[in-house]
Amino acid sequence: MSQKETFLKIHPHDNVLVALQNLEAGTLINFEGESFPLVDRVAAKHKFAINELKEGAEIYMYSVLVGKASSTIPKGGVLTTANVHHASDGYRLGERKLNWHQPDTANFEGKTFNGYHRADGSVGTANYWVVVPLVFCENRNIQVLKEALVDKLGYKKAKSYEGDVEQLMELYQAGKSVEEILNADIQASADKPNSKRLFKNIDGIKFLNHSMGCGGTKDDSDALCGLIAGYITHPNVAGATVLSLGCQHAQVSILQAEIAKRDPAFNKPMVVLEQQKLGTESELLKQALKQTFAGLVQANETSRQPAPLSKLCIGMECGGSDGFSGISANPALGYVSDLLVTMGGSVILAEFPELCGVEQELSDRCTDEETANRFMQLMTTYNAKAEADGSGFYANPSPGNIRDGLITDAIKSAGAAKKGGTSPVAAVLDYPEKVTKPGLNLLCTPGSDVESTTAEVGSGANIVLFTTGLGTPTGNPIAPVVKLSTNTILYERMPDIIDINCGTIIEGDETIPQAGERILDYVIKVASGEAEPKSVKLGQDDFIPWKRGVSL
């Protein structure tokens, strides 16, 4: 879009239009040489019919089947969950369609980022030490280590709400009523400066609590070991402390085998302590503190050095999506994807329930038939398991998605897939496998954004680009998560969590390529440690491993 419009036809083959602003019933729509009035009020981000759609009629957006009319929708009528149900085309092994238009990368020629170079050839955009339990039984000990290390070593986040609580206590002690307390003007606490970091080259110590490791399926505990191995071998990680109880399913030997799969010559400092061998909790914690500190001394010897942009591995993620996601922020990320792939970098597109309806396109873009078959097999198996448990991919859209125009999974998916751009699919990975090939990688994860982000980073993403239309306060412990709003209203309403506004595309102030280049410029600054995304400033360290039971 190059100018301000009130509605948009996304693809020439579509039979619905998207409202770019609130349109009242009776509004005259001038489209392709004819005029017709809107039968209903159409809220911004929602869709309305170009022609009458009889019951059973197929509905197309992005040139793919996204639903069928469950009752007749008049010309100019709004699409809702009452008159549309989910539908998508089937898919099969087709011909390879690998031709694509590579974007002009002249503006990035010769550019580098300053990162942390690892022995395996990867480059980190940050330098963290991770402390992680192999089983939930160790979560309390992890918390004790956090309380002991974070503040003293200078990694406590500046923002504190302790002053707010003190003000409330003073009001209560002064005899104020509940109503007076609720109506009181609490002054926001001033930011406290961080204490000086002892280790200047270490960006933080991150603690990855979770609820797994035992009591579930063996497959889940094995996958957890693979995920943790992905974090320990990750280019953004300098070293790790691992706490084990001893008797759990997720054994140290399994973790070590998973580390060897990902990095056969692994040489990072790693502390592994087993409580049942050491005896007392006190002895465990003393050993953990001493050995972790010694590891930090070693890890601090690494500093940032220039690296080519081909060393970037970007995870593409969305959460709290809206009806603008697929026409602003997601296509802008798709352009970033194509830029990076052209320059030899890696991109991860995940959230398999949000690829429902575009399977044929993605399958045809796979570089060979083996890769295409693996993608289709993972999609089929995942959806079949979900349906067996009474909740197939059709159940993926959340109430917030539906309220903002994504009324079927296929509508949501067709827009979500735009994050992957147009390049060939180099590899298809099952959770929690590691990215080993440059280019576009498809990773099987749920659509749940925190689980998916956790998985993308475990597979090697050293930065995550996260689009949102409704606002999602989430991040990751070791990879910077950059938030992009699909609309300007959100950007202005939640500036504390949003880094980049893509509403400029909706308003006609910027093209998708222009937005994509602006995003990549910011990514380079983040990768070099020159810009700090809001998720990092706020300490949004969300880490949720995926249980292979159904999670959409």
Secondary structure, DSSP 8 states (H G I E B T S, - for coil): --S--SEE--STT-SEEEESS-B-TT-EEEETTEEEE-SS-B-TT-EEESS-B-TT-EEEETTEEEEEESS-B-TT-B--TTTEE--------------------GGGTT-EEEEEE-TTS-EESS-EEEEEESSGGGHHHHHHHHHHHTTTTT---S---HHHHHHHHHHHHTT--HHHHHHS-------------S-TT--EEEE---S-SSSS-HHHHHHHHHHHHHHHTSTTEEEEEEEE-SSSSS-HHHHHHHHHHH-TT--S-EEEEEHHHH-SHHHHHHHHHHHHHHHHHHHTT---EEEEGGG-EEEEEE-S--TTGGGTHHHHHHHHHHHHHHTT-EEEE--GGGGTT-HHHHHHHBSSHHHHHHHHHHHHHHHHHHHHTT--GGG---HHHHHTT--SHHHHHHHHGGGG-SS-EEEEEETT----SSEEEEEE--S-HHHHHHHHHHTT-SEEEEEESS------SSS-EEEEESSHHHHHH-TTT--EE-HHHHTTSS-HHHHHHHHHHHHHHHHTTS---HHHHTT--------SS---
